[in-house]
Amino acid sequence: MRRHGGDIRHRLAEKKRKSELMLDKAKSLVQPSARSAVPPFMVMDVMAAAARLEAQGRRIIHMEVGQPAAGAPAAAIAAANAALSGGALGYTETLGMASLRRRIARAYGEWHRLDIDPQRIVVTTGSSAGFMLAFLAAFEPGDRVATALPGYPPYRHILSALGCEPVGIESTAQTRWSMTGEMLVAEHRARPLKGVVVASPANPTGTMMSATALAELIRCAEDAGITVISDEIYHGLDYAFPAESAARLSADAIIINSFSKYFCMTGWRIGWMIVPPHLVRAVERLQQNLAISVPTLSQIAAEAAFDDRGELEEIKRGYQESRRLLLERLPRAGLESFLPADGAFYLYADVSRFSADSFAFAGQMLQEAGVAVTPGIDFDPLRGKNFVRLCYAGSRQEVEEAIERIGAWLTG
Ligand SMILES: Cc1ncc(COP(=O)(O)O)c(C=O)c1O
């Protein structure tokens, strides 16, 4: 009996070895493509490190991820609840529910006194999908597309994955940390560009471009035949002066926006684009094939979110107060140099006084002060070693505690 049992075990072990071999072979057949070799989005790594400390019982203050602590507005939740019990949530039209597209168009009348044809509005799975659609619809593989440095890393990484060439243009204090028309044209003369991505307010800096500066950049770009893609995801979160929309300045610019930030709906994965009329059908064909349509529940909730401006403005006032506290107290705590924090919910702080390696600095701050921030190298591979990004979209109490912890850590 024992020998029989041994035979079975031997045969099982042999079978397992063979299936592992087959698995290994299968693994080697499926190799990651070269285009998938984009750098990681480092903020997610910081988040994972913070979660490991939390699992050990530490209390961490999260200032690394750029998302509102508040959830979707009450009207959005109520509409979603009603929809869930109201029957099947089937696909919608690829470009989005007609009522939502009309509501978004109406918002441009309210925010910017602009009359936008709802036919030009495309509902997307967050602004992230908007970039993919815009880049695919407007650019060919090999096209060079300018983005500002520091800047939101996925612009560069999505472009690379799609076979385009991202071209970083370094902004400086002389141009108030924004890309200018002059810089763009200089790069274009050196080697032609096909597109440019602009963002105001920007991530990671929170810095905004004046209406005049944005108009000048768009004029230079379009005179040179460069397509403008304007990421307006932080619109609504402007404190220094009102944010200008590229939609007021050009009918050819592609506008990208989202319900993630002002509307506090990150996890609902819903955003929108305004597309020049001659690109609408191309974007529609792409989205038909890539996604069919955007989650219906999120579209219903997003439409209702427009009715809760009071709640959203209250949240914005909270950010404003946190920003004021940080700008006033962080210098006393030892962090005194920031880029202009005009909007969004970020401070981009120069830490070169303390370290020449913002990655190590952020790691140490997490370990020793229990405050998670994002190293600047995520946003600017070279100069980012001198900066960290702090997100102040958490509660005021957390922001106050973060200031105290950072102060005690830097001066203690
Ligand atoms: C500048 C900027 N654009 C786009 C996004 C993507 O946001 P979503 O896909 O949630 O709309 C983010 C997210 O942080 C961002 O900071």
The ligand as an ORCA input file, in Angstrom:
! r2SCAN-3c Opt
* xyz 0 1
  C      -3.316     66.945    -14.652
  C      -4.118     65.694    -14.607
  N      -4.742     65.301    -15.734
  C      -5.450     64.156    -15.761
  C      -5.587     63.341    -14.636
  C      -6.381     62.054    -14.765
  O      -7.564     62.116    -14.084
  P      -8.872     61.251    -14.412
  O      -8.511     60.196    -15.361
  O      -9.307     60.741    -13.081
  O      -9.871     62.209    -15.003
  C      -4.973     63.741    -13.446
  C      -5.085     62.897    -12.246
  O      -4.489     63.132    -11.229
  C      -4.232     64.943    -13.435
  O      -3.614     65.384    -12.331
*
